[in-house]
Amino acid sequence: MRREYEPAAAHRPAVREEPLVEEHLAADWPTQFGRWFAEAVAADLPEPNAMIVATADAQGRPSSRTVLLKGYDERGFVFFTNYASRKGREALENPYASLLFPWFAMGRQVVVCGRITPVDRHVSEEYFRVRPRGAQLGAWASAQSSVLPDRQALEDAYAAAEQSFPAEADVPLPEHWGGLRVEPETVEFWQGRRSRLHDRLRFRREPDGGADRWIVERLAP
C-alpha cells in the first residue's frame, strides 16, 4: 500500500505543478490556507472543509474526531459544537487543540496547533440562525457524547424538541451550544513529494514585545 507522491497529476488538475518552496509561499498563513482551500474546492474534493480535531483531557488523554470548518481569518479556525460533548469539555479542561485537513487526493495536508477559545455569543447566534431547522432541533435533542439506551431515545428527544418549538417559532440557540476558535501557534503546509522527501513549510508565531510575528520554517520530512 505504498505509492509515490506527485506534486501534480492528470487526476489532480487543480494542483500547481511547482513544489512547495519558500519563494512560492504566501506572505502569511491565512493567505496560503485560502489559496490551498480554494484549490481543494476547485478539485471537487468531498467536504474540503472537513478537519480532524484532536483534543486532550486534563490528564492528557487524547481524542479526535472529524468536524466541519465554518470559518477562518487571521484570528484562527472556527467550528461549532455542543460544549458538553467530549471535545467541548476537553476544550475547557485543557484548552489546546490540533487540526488536520487531510486533502489526500491532492497529496496535501495542513496541520494547525494552537489554543482553543469560545467565540463570542453573538457569533454563535448568527451561525445558529442560518442552520437548517432540523440541525437546530438536533442541537436541543442530542446530549452529545452521552450514553443512550437505544436509537429510540434519540428519536423521542427530537420529537420532544419539535413539540417545544413548533414550525412557526424560531429555534433559539441552546446555552450549551456554540463556537470554538483554534488560535494558531503553528500552521504547517505539507506537500507530498517523491521518495518521501516531502515539503513541509511551517508558519510559527513568535512573541515579539507587545506584538506577535510569524516566521517560516522548513521541517524535515
HELIX and SHEET records of a PDB file:
HELIX    1   1 GLU A   22  HIS A   24  5                                   3    
HELIX    2   2 TRP A   29  ALA A   42  1                                  14    
HELIX    3   3 ARG A   86  GLU A   93  1                                   8    
HELIX    4   4 PHE A  104  MET A  106  5                                   3    
HELIX    5   5 ARG A  121  VAL A  130  1                                  10    
HELIX    6   6 ARG A  133  ALA A  141  1                                   9    
HELIX    7   7 ARG A  151  SER A  164  1                                  14    
HELIX    8   8 ARG A  194  ARG A  196  5                                   3    
SHEET    1   A 7 PRO A  62  LEU A  68  0                                        
SHEET    2   A 7 ALA A  50  ALA A  56 -1                                        
SHEET    3   A 7 TYR A  96  TRP A 103 -1                                        
SHEET    4   A 7 ARG A 108  PRO A 118 -1                                        
SHEET    5   A 7 TRP A 177  GLN A 191 -1                                        
SHEET    6   A 7 GLY A  76  ASN A  82 -1                                        
SHEET    7   A 7 GLY A  71  ASP A  73 -1                                        
SHEET    1   B 7 PRO A  62  LEU A  68  0                                        
SHEET    2   B 7 ALA A  50  ALA A  56 -1                                        
SHEET    3   B 7 TYR A  96  TRP A 103 -1                                        
SHEET    4   B 7 ARG A 108  PRO A 118 -1                                        
SHEET    5   B 7 TRP A 177  GLN A 191 -1                                        
SHEET    6   B 7 ASP A 199  ASP A 208 -1                                        
SHEET    7   B 7 ALA A 211  ARG A 218 -1                                        
END                                                                             
